[in-house]
Amino acid sequence: MTFAALADPTRRAILARLVAGEASVAELAEPFDMTPRAVSNHISVLEAAGLVTKGRDAQRRPSRIRLEPLAQVDGWLETYRALWSKRFDHLERRLAEQQKAGSRNQDE
């Protein structure tokens, strides 16, 4: 559910805005060419994924980011980041070896 919520660029932009602090639906809708209702739907998806909570502040219901699920995603991704880094390093060495061998063959 977390990755599905993060797949949408609008939802990622909303999360980026919430890093700066809590905001109402109207405040979150300002930079987007969409209705507050559409932004509210995006916030509902983020809330269902556990990435956002809604507070109660008199007449406002500000949304707040939850960083814990993002830290879990980052931890999961780190495993693959390390794996692919090793594979690309290995590929880079192999290509360098082949290029070196190819230039030796041309010199002969």
C-alpha positions as CSV (number, residue, x, y, z in Angstrom):
1,M,0.0,0.0,0.0
2,T,2.9,2.4,0.8
3,F,4.5,2.0,-2.7
4,A,1.1,2.4,-4.4
5,A,0.6,5.7,-2.5
6,L,4.1,6.9,-3.3
7,A,3.6,6.0,-7.0
8,D,1.6,9.2,-7.7
9,P,3.6,12.4,-8.2
10,T,0.9,14.6,-6.7
11,R,1.0,12.5,-3.5
12,R,4.8,12.7,-3.4
13,A,4.5,16.5,-3.8
14,I,2.0,16.6,-0.9
15,L,4.4,14.6,1.3
16,A,7.3,17.0,0.3
17,R,5.1,19.9,1.4
18,L,4.2,18.3,4.7
19,V,7.9,17.9,5.5
20,A,7.9,21.6,6.1
21,G,5.0,21.3,8.6
22,E,1.3,20.5,8.9
23,A,-1.2,22.0,6.4
24,S,-4.9,22.0,5.7
25,V,-6.4,20.6,2.5
26,A,-6.9,24.2,1.2
27,E,-3.2,25.0,1.8
28,L,-2.1,21.7,0.1
29,A,-4.4,22.4,-2.9
30,E,-2.9,25.8,-3.6
31,P,0.0,24.7,-5.8
32,F,-2.0,22.2,-7.8
33,D,-4.5,22.6,-10.6
34,M,-7.1,20.6,-8.8
35,T,-10.0,21.0,-6.4
36,P,-9.6,20.6,-2.7
37,R,-11.8,17.5,-2.9
38,A,-9.2,15.9,-5.3
39,V,-6.4,16.8,-2.9
40,S,-8.5,15.4,-0.1
41,N,-8.8,12.1,-2.0
42,H,-5.0,12.0,-2.3
43,I,-4.6,12.7,1.4
44,S,-7.0,9.8,2.1
45,V,-4.8,7.4,0.1
46,L,-1.7,8.7,2.0
47,E,-3.6,8.3,5.3
48,A,-4.7,4.7,4.4
49,A,-1.0,3.9,3.7
50,G,0.0,5.3,7.1
51,L,2.0,8.1,5.6
52,V,-0.2,11.0,6.9
53,T,-2.3,11.6,9.9
54,K,-5.1,14.2,10.2
55,G,-5.3,16.3,13.3
56,R,-8.1,18.5,14.7
57,D,-7.4,22.1,15.3
58,A,-10.7,24.0,16.0
59,Q,-12.2,24.4,12.5
60,R,-9.1,23.0,10.6
61,R,-8.1,19.4,10.1
62,P,-4.4,19.7,9.3
63,S,-2.5,16.9,7.8
64,R,0.8,15.8,9.2
65,I,3.5,13.5,7.7
66,R,4.5,10.3,9.4
67,L,8.1,9.7,8.9
68,E,8.3,6.1,10.3
69,P,6.8,4.4,7.3
70,L,9.2,6.3,5.0
71,A,12.1,5.2,7.1
72,Q,10.9,1.6,6.7
73,V,10.7,2.0,3.0
74,D,14.2,3.5,2.9
75,G,15.5,0.5,4.9
76,W,13.9,-1.9,2.5
77,L,15.3,0.0,-0.5
78,E,18.8,0.1,1.0
79,T,19.2,-3.6,0.6
80,Y,18.5,-3.3,-3.1
81,R,20.6,-0.1,-3.4
82,A,23.6,-2.0,-2.0
83,L,23.0,-5.0,-4.2
84,W,22.7,-2.9,-7.4
85,S,25.7,-0.8,-6.4
86,K,27.8,-4.0,-6.2
87,R,26.5,-5.3,-9.5
88,F,27.2,-2.0,-11.3
89,D,30.8,-1.9,-9.8
90,H,31.3,-5.5,-11.1
91,L,30.0,-4.5,-14.5
92,E,32.2,-1.4,-14.6
93,R,35.3,-3.6,-13.8
94,R,34.4,-6.1,-16.5
95,L,33.9,-3.4,-19.1
96,A,37.2,-1.9,-18.2
97,E,38.9,-5.3,-18.5
98,Q,37.3,-5.8,-21.9
99,Q,38.2,-2.4,-23.1
100,K,41.8,-2.9,-22.0
101,A,41.9,-6.3,-23.7
102,G,40.5,-4.8,-26.9
103,S,43.0,-2.0,-27.0
104,R,45.8,-4.6,-26.5
105,N,44.5,-6.6,-29.5
106,Q,44.4,-3.5,-31.7
107,D,48.0,-2.6,-30.8
108,E,49.3,-6.0,-31.9
